[in-house]
Amino acid sequence: MTTLADAEAVGGRDQFLAVISTARADGTIQASLVNAGVLADPQTGQRVVGFVTYGRAKLGNLRARPQVTVTFRAGWEWAAVEGTARIIGPDDPAAGMDAERLRLLRRDVFTAAGGSHDDWDEYDRVMAAERRAVVLVTPTRIYSNQR
């Protein structure tokens, strides 16, 4: 059985790149590439997959249909995490999450996804200006091609 730690290990072997698959209203799949990492949910403490994003398609799909699959890969090895997304951002407020906590959460997700930054103030400025949101995926099923 594949675990979230297994999926995180696969992601870590290739810069935590992951394909995010969401469902459009017509039932077709919308996919995009992001950096994603595993971290503790700031409200529940449960280990979740997180990524920072913006844009109408992915966020719109997740608002209407929060089911999502996050697939990490490294070479021919892959691990998929299916789950339910929760969006926290300037357009998706969450209880107890003010602007300062959102700023820090974006940083937490970025570093969980292997990121580092030479100028955190600039990072924060860009994230706020682009109205970037954090997406936290609570796993419901994890699987891979590991044997």
C-alpha positions, -999 to +999 in steps of 0.1 A: +000+000+000+013+034-010+014+061+018+016+099+017+052+096+028+059+074-003+042+100-026+063+127-009+095+107-015+087+104-052+080+141-055+112+149-037+132+131-064+121+156-091+117+191-075+082+182-062+067+187-096+031+174-097+003+172-122-029+185-107-061+171-123-095+187-117-129+181-132-145+207-155-183+212-154-187+191-185-168+161-169-136+165-188-103+168-170-082+200-167-046+193-158-017+216-150+018+213-135+027+228-101+052+224-073+034+206-044+045+194-011+033+175+020+028+195+052+006+197+083-028+213+077-027+245+098-062+239+112-063+201+117-027+191+120-034+163+095-007+157+068-020+170+035-007+179+000-004+216-006+003+239-035+000+276-042-019+287-073-039+313-091-061+315-121-097+309-129-097+274-144-081+254-116-096+274-087-130+276-104-131+238-109-120+232-073-146+256-059-174+238-078-160+203-076-133+199-049-122+164-060-086+165-072-057+142-080-021+152-074+004+130-093+041+132-084+066+116-108+103+110-110+115+092-141+091+063-147+080+062-110+048+079-100+025+083-070-010+097-071-029+113-042-067+116-047-086+138-023-107+167-014-093+202-019-098+231+005-088+266-008-075+293+015-068+326-001-078+362-005-109+352-025-115+321-003-113+331+033-110+305+060-119+306+097-089+318+117-068+326+087-061+363+085-037+380+059-007+373+081-014+336+086-021+333+048+013+349+041+030+325+063+010+295+050+021+304+014+057+302+026+051+269+044+036+253+013+064+268-009+091+253+013+073+220+017+074+218-021+112+222-020+113+259-026+136+285-012+138+322-017+165+349-015+140+377-009+109+366+011+095+401+011+094+401-027+079+366-026+051+378-003+045+409-024+041+389-056+018+363-040-004+390-026-005+410-058-014+379-078-040+369-052-025+335-050-044+309-030-032+278-010-049+246-019-047+218+007-057+183-004-069+159+022-060+124+009-088+099+004-068+074-018-031+070-025-016+047-051+015+043-073+034+021-096+058+010-068+060-027-064 
